[in-house]
Amino acid sequence: MRRIYVLILLAGGCTSDDPAPTVTVVSATPDELTPDDDALDDVRILVEYADADGDLGEGIAEIHDCRGAELITMLPIPAIAPADIVGDPISGSMDLYVNDVGAATAATMPATCSDLGVGALGASETVFCVVLVDAAMHAGPGDCTPKISLAP
């Protein structure tokens, strides 16, 4: 069973008037996953976000495994800003966890990944791209992790 956790920090202020949230991948750990070992097949992606209208909470974090279009994890984002802050800019960071990354044969790369500049992947590597969708269903531009090695 796949268990997913989202941890969030809230900070005030961002500068864009675009209602779609933005995301920047800060790090992804570990830099090597072992899909056949339950203790070594989870990835933590630290992202920073900004949302001009404060409604990112109760939206979705889409995490695309660039090995194939069907390899997408949808993480619900809990409420971030109190109701009296929604409408105002917010920014902060989030830990996104994808547990139990399994073995997969590389297929056609998802459009999200190729649109974000991910190049060809080797058989023993992957990239995860994150897109944030706010409560009003505004999808922002995504960002991607560096390549992550997959141990046999």
N, C-alpha and C positions, 0 to 999 in steps of 0.2 A: 504494500500500500504506500502511496506517495503522500508524505506529510510535508506541508509547506508552512513556513513561518514568515511573518513580515514584522519587522521592528521599525519604528519610525521616530525621528526627532523633528520637532517643529521649530522653525525660526521665522521671524517676520521679515518682510521686504523682498520684493523682486521688481524688475523694471519694465517688463514687457506688458503691452496692453492686449496681446493676443490671448484669448481665453484658453488655448490649448497648453497643457503643462509641458515643460521641457525637462529633459533628463540628461545627466552626464554620468557615465560609468566611471567610478573612481578606482575600483579594484575588483578582482575576482580571485577567490581563493578556494581551494588550492590551485596551483597552475598545472596539476596533473590529476586526472580522475581514473579510478580503476572500476569500470562498470560491473565487473564480476565480484567485487568485494563490497558488501553492504556498509562496511566501516569507512570506505574510501571513495564512495560514489556520489557525494553531496557537494554542491557548489554554493558558495555565498557570494553574492554580488552586491557591493556597496555602491549606491548611486546617490547623487545629489539632484534635487529637483527644484523647480521654481514654477509657481502657478499664479498668474496675474489676478485671477478672481477667487482664489482660495477654496475652490470646490474639488480639489484632487481627492480628498477623503471620500470614501464610499465609491471610488472609481475602481479601476483595474490596472494591474501591472501585467502586461503581456511579455513573456520571456520566450523568445524564439530560439530554438536550438537549430543552428544553421545547417545541420546535416539533412534536414528534410522538412517540408511544409507541414507535415502532420505532427511534428515534434514541437508543440507549443504548450506552455504552461500559463494559465490564467490565474493570477493571484488577486483576490479581493483586497482592496486597500481599506483599512478601517478609517473611521472618522479621524481627521487630523485637526482641523480648526474648529473651535467652538462656533455655534450658529451666528453669533454676533460678529465674527471675523470673516465668515464667508462673504465674498464680494471684495475683500481686500487682498492684496498680494501676500503670498506666503512662500517660504523656501525652507529647505532643510535637507536632511539625508535619510535614507532608508536602507535597511539591510533586507535583501531579497534572498530567500533560500529555496533552492530546487533540490529536493532529495531524490535519491535513487535514479540518478542519470544512468540509463541503460545503454547497452551496446546497440548500435544501429548501423545499417549500411547506408553510406552517404547516397542520397537521392538528389532530386532537383532542388537546388538551393531556394529557400523561400524568397519571395520578392522583397520582403522587408530587409533581409540580410544583404541581398545584392544592391538594393537601393541605398543602403547605408555604407556601401563600399567594401563589403567583405569579399575577398578574393577566393579563389579555388581552395578547397580544404583537402588535406591529405587524409588517408584512410584512418590515421590514428590521431586525429585532432578535431576540435570543434570550436565554435564561437557562439556566444549567446548574445542576442540583441534584445534590448529592453525598450518597450514603448509604453508610456503612461497614458491612460485614458481617464479623464475626470468624470465626475458624477453626471455631467451634462453630455457625456459621450464625445467630448473633444479629444481627439488623439493627437498628441504632440509628436515632434520629431524624435526619433529614437537615437540610441547610442549602443555601441557594442563593446564586449570584452576583448582583450587580446586573445590570441589563439590559446586554447587549453589542450594539453596533451591527453590522450586516452591510452592508458596502459593496456596491454593485451590481457 
